[in-house]
Amino acid sequence: MDAYVPQRKGVVRLRAAALSGRWPAWLLVIAWMLLLACLPWWVGLPLLLALAAIQVAQLPRLQRYSGMFRRALRWGLAGLLVASYLAFDIAFDHRALGLTLAMLAALAGFSLLVLLESWQDRKPQRNAAVAAASPEWSELALAPIGPADMLIELQVPHWIVLDGSANAPDGMSMLHANSCAMDGGIRVDHIEPQVAMAPGRHWLVWPMTAWRGVVLYDRLHGKLYRLRGWQLYGWHGDEAWLSRGEDQPPLAMSHVLGQDQPED
């Protein structure tokens, strides 16, 4: 199934600015724009066309990077327009003519980009089986109105740096920079040297090396979960809420693990 519809409905509001740690992503896109502005236009244009082809293909493996590809196309197009203006100015030796051609290229380029993003947003995300199982409009019209949406406030995770000092959680010992051991003989490998703890101290979360995902440890039951592609977004009570990217809403950990699904 292409679309994974959350079972929990509500409005998610982060209690503090959770995106403050994502500023390096903006530095990367600005550097990408400056790179295309410095390169000749006939080098930057194939790169942008390749990114557009990836967006059109919508490969399942690259779906999690769709937001990054969108930003790369937007900012890369701005850099390409700067390079095109410089090329027109040199080729025609007329600043007004070069600026006019660059504006026409900007109009055409951004129009195509808007059409591409609109097509992506409007493309159906559900397969035929899910659509067939959906209720008819008449059933929805006669269905009783449910309760109002619940406002869910997420607490920003507090990351503890594991630098060998005494600030590690109880029952946890660092073996080396990317590995630790828990009480009961459980070993956690390939992690970044930092950990977040749930408000109730029931769960521990480590980011995987290179932030490729998260490792969750249930201290009460001694279970370990590795979720590649997910990042810790916040806490609601003693439950972690996870996200796959900036353009996707966070989901409760029980939903990601499938624990809120009814048993057959």
C-alpha positions as CSV (number, residue, x, y, z in Angstrom):
1,M,0.0,0.0,0.0
2,D,1.5,3.3,-1.1
3,A,-0.2,5.5,1.5
4,Y,0.2,4.8,5.2
5,V,-2.8,6.5,6.8
6,P,-2.3,7.2,10.5
7,Q,-4.9,5.7,12.8
8,R,-4.5,8.6,15.2
9,K,-6.2,11.8,14.1
10,G,-5.5,15.2,15.6
11,V,-3.5,18.3,15.3
12,V,0.2,18.0,16.2
13,R,1.8,21.1,17.6
14,L,5.5,21.1,18.6
15,R,5.9,22.9,21.9
16,A,9.2,24.5,20.9
17,A,11.1,25.1,17.6
18,A,12.0,21.6,16.6
19,L,13.4,22.6,13.3
20,S,16.2,24.8,14.7
21,G,18.7,21.9,14.3
22,R,18.0,21.6,10.6
23,W,19.8,24.7,9.4
24,P,22.6,22.8,7.7
25,A,20.1,21.6,5.1
26,W,19.5,25.3,4.1
27,L,23.3,25.8,3.9
28,L,23.5,22.9,1.5
29,V,20.8,24.3,-0.8
30,I,22.3,27.7,-0.8
31,A,25.7,26.2,-1.6
32,W,24.0,24.2,-4.4
33,M,22.5,27.4,-5.9
34,L,25.9,29.2,-5.7
35,L,27.6,26.2,-7.4
36,L,25.2,26.3,-10.3
37,A,25.5,30.0,-10.6
38,C,29.3,29.6,-11.0
39,L,29.1,26.7,-13.4
40,P,28.3,27.2,-17.1
41,W,24.6,26.9,-17.9
42,W,25.2,23.9,-20.2
43,V,26.6,22.0,-17.1
44,G,23.8,23.0,-14.7
45,L,21.0,22.4,-17.1
46,P,21.6,18.6,-17.4
47,L,21.9,18.3,-13.6
48,L,18.5,19.9,-13.1
49,L,16.9,17.8,-15.9
50,A,18.3,14.7,-14.1
51,L,16.7,15.8,-10.8
52,A,13.4,16.5,-12.6
53,A,13.5,13.0,-14.2
54,I,14.0,11.5,-10.8
55,Q,10.9,13.4,-9.5
56,V,8.8,12.3,-12.5
57,A,9.9,8.6,-12.1
58,Q,9.0,8.6,-8.4
59,L,11.2,5.7,-7.5
60,P,10.0,4.1,-4.2
61,R,13.6,4.1,-2.8
62,L,13.8,7.9,-3.3
63,Q,10.4,8.9,-2.0
64,R,11.8,9.9,1.4
65,Y,14.1,12.4,-0.4
66,S,11.3,14.1,-2.4
67,G,11.5,17.2,-0.3
68,M,15.2,17.5,-0.7
69,F,14.8,17.1,-4.5
70,R,12.2,19.8,-4.6
71,R,14.4,22.3,-2.8
72,A,17.3,21.3,-5.1
73,L,15.2,22.1,-8.1
74,R,13.9,25.4,-6.8
75,W,17.3,26.8,-5.7
76,G,19.2,25.1,-8.5
77,L,16.9,26.8,-11.0
78,A,17.7,30.2,-9.4
79,G,21.5,29.5,-9.7
80,L,21.0,28.3,-13.3
81,L,19.2,31.6,-14.2
82,V,22.2,33.6,-12.8
83,A,24.6,31.5,-14.9
84,S,22.3,32.0,-18.0
85,Y,22.2,35.7,-17.5
86,L,26.0,35.9,-17.4
87,A,26.2,33.8,-20.5
88,F,23.7,36.0,-22.4
89,D,25.5,39.1,-21.3
90,I,28.8,37.8,-22.6
91,A,27.3,36.3,-25.8
92,F,25.3,39.4,-26.9
93,D,27.3,42.1,-25.2
94,H,24.1,43.8,-24.4
95,R,23.0,43.9,-20.7
96,A,19.3,44.7,-21.4
97,L,19.0,41.9,-24.0
98,G,20.7,39.4,-21.6
99,L,18.4,40.4,-18.8
100,T,15.3,40.0,-21.0
101,L,16.3,36.5,-22.1
102,A,17.1,35.6,-18.5
103,M,13.6,36.7,-17.4
104,L,12.0,34.7,-20.2
105,A,14.0,31.6,-19.1
106,A,12.9,32.3,-15.5
107,L,9.3,32.4,-16.5
108,A,9.5,29.2,-18.5
109,G,11.6,27.4,-15.9
110,F,9.5,28.3,-12.9
111,S,6.2,27.6,-14.8
112,L,7.5,24.0,-15.6
113,L,8.6,23.6,-12.0
114,V,5.1,24.6,-10.7
115,L,3.5,22.2,-13.1
116,L,5.8,19.4,-11.9
117,E,5.1,20.0,-8.2
118,S,1.3,20.4,-8.9
119,W,1.3,17.1,-10.8
120,Q,3.1,15.4,-7.9
121,D,0.8,16.8,-5.3
122,R,-2.4,15.8,-7.2
123,K,-1.2,12.3,-8.2
124,P,-3.3,9.7,-6.3
125,Q,-1.3,8.0,-3.5
126,R,-3.7,5.1,-2.9
127,N,-3.8,2.0,-5.0
128,A,-6.9,0.4,-6.4
129,A,-7.4,-2.0,-3.5
130,V,-7.6,0.9,-1.0
131,A,-9.8,2.9,-3.2
132,A,-12.2,0.0,-3.6
133,A,-12.4,-0.5,0.1
134,S,-13.2,3.2,0.7
135,P,-16.8,3.9,1.6
136,E,-19.2,5.6,-0.9
137,W,-20.0,9.2,-0.6
138,S,-23.6,8.4,0.5
139,E,-22.3,6.3,3.4
140,L,-20.0,9.2,4.5
141,A,-22.9,11.7,4.2
142,L,-25.1,9.5,6.5
143,A,-22.3,8.7,8.9
144,P,-22.5,10.4,12.3
145,I,-20.1,13.2,13.0
146,G,-17.2,12.1,15.1
147,P,-15.6,14.0,18.0
148,A,-13.5,17.1,17.5
149,D,-9.8,16.7,16.8
150,M,-7.6,16.4,19.8
151,L,-4.7,18.8,20.1
152,I,-1.5,16.8,20.6
153,E,1.4,18.8,22.0
154,L,4.8,17.2,21.5
155,Q,7.7,17.8,23.8
156,V,11.0,18.5,22.1
157,P,13.6,15.7,22.6
158,H,16.5,16.5,24.8
159,W,19.7,14.8,23.4
160,I,22.3,13.8,25.9
161,V,25.9,13.7,24.5
162,L,27.7,10.5,25.4
163,D,31.2,11.8,25.8
164,G,32.3,9.4,28.5
165,S,31.2,11.5,31.4
166,A,28.7,10.6,34.1
167,N,25.7,12.0,32.2
168,A,24.7,8.6,30.6
169,P,21.4,7.1,31.7
170,D,21.4,4.5,34.5
171,G,22.1,1.0,33.4
172,M,24.0,2.2,30.2
173,S,27.7,2.1,29.6
174,M,29.6,3.2,26.5
175,L,31.8,0.6,24.9
176,H,33.3,3.0,22.3
177,A,32.1,6.0,20.3
178,N,29.5,4.1,18.3
179,S,28.5,1.3,20.6
180,C,27.0,0.9,24.1
181,A,25.7,-1.8,26.4
182,M,22.6,-2.0,28.5
183,D,21.7,-4.0,31.6
184,G,20.8,-7.5,30.7
185,G,23.6,-7.9,28.2
186,I,21.9,-6.0,25.3
187,R,24.4,-4.3,23.1
188,V,23.5,-1.4,20.8
189,D,25.9,-0.9,17.8
190,H,26.2,1.6,15.0
191,I,24.8,4.6,16.8
192,E,25.8,8.2,17.2
193,P,27.2,9.2,20.6
194,Q,24.0,10.7,21.9
195,V,20.8,9.5,23.4
196,A,17.3,10.8,24.2
197,M,15.2,9.6,27.0
198,A,11.4,9.6,27.3
199,P,9.9,11.7,30.1
200,G,8.9,8.6,31.9
201,R,12.3,7.0,31.3
202,H,10.7,4.0,29.7
203,W,12.3,4.4,26.3
204,L,15.7,5.3,25.1
205,V,16.4,6.5,21.5
206,W,19.7,6.7,19.7
207,P,20.3,8.0,16.2
208,M,21.9,5.6,13.8
209,T,25.3,6.4,12.4
210,A,25.1,9.2,9.8
211,W,21.5,9.8,11.0
212,R,20.2,7.0,8.8
213,G,17.5,6.2,11.3
214,V,16.8,5.6,15.0
215,V,17.3,2.8,17.5
216,L,14.6,2.5,20.2
217,Y,15.0,0.5,23.3
218,D,12.1,-0.6,25.5
219,R,13.7,-0.7,29.0
220,L,10.6,-2.3,30.6
221,H,10.5,-5.3,28.3
222,G,14.1,-5.3,27.1
223,K,13.3,-5.0,23.4
224,L,15.3,-3.2,20.7
225,Y,13.9,-1.7,17.5
226,R,15.8,-0.3,14.5
227,L,13.9,1.9,12.2
228,R,15.8,3.1,9.1
229,G,14.7,6.3,7.6
230,W,12.9,7.6,10.7
231,Q,13.9,10.4,13.0
232,L,12.8,11.3,16.5
233,Y,10.4,14.3,16.3
234,G,9.2,14.7,19.8
235,W,7.5,13.0,22.9
236,H,3.9,12.8,23.8
237,G,3.8,11.4,27.3
238,D,6.1,8.4,27.3
239,E,5.6,7.7,23.6
240,A,8.0,8.8,20.8
241,W,6.7,10.4,17.7
242,L,8.7,9.8,14.6
243,S,9.0,11.6,11.2
244,R,10.4,10.7,7.8
245,G,11.0,14.3,6.6
246,E,10.0,17.9,6.8
247,D,7.2,17.5,4.4
248,Q,5.5,14.5,6.2
249,P,3.6,14.7,9.5
250,P,5.0,12.8,12.5
251,L,3.5,9.5,13.5
252,A,3.2,7.8,16.9
253,M,5.7,5.1,17.6
254,S,3.0,2.5,18.2
255,H,1.6,3.3,14.8
256,V,5.0,3.0,13.1
257,L,5.6,-0.4,14.8
258,G,2.1,-1.5,13.9
259,Q,1.1,-2.0,17.5
260,D,-2.2,0.0,17.1
261,Q,-3.5,-2.2,14.3
262,P,-6.3,-4.6,15.3
263,E,-5.4,-8.3,15.4
264,D,-7.0,-10.5,12.8
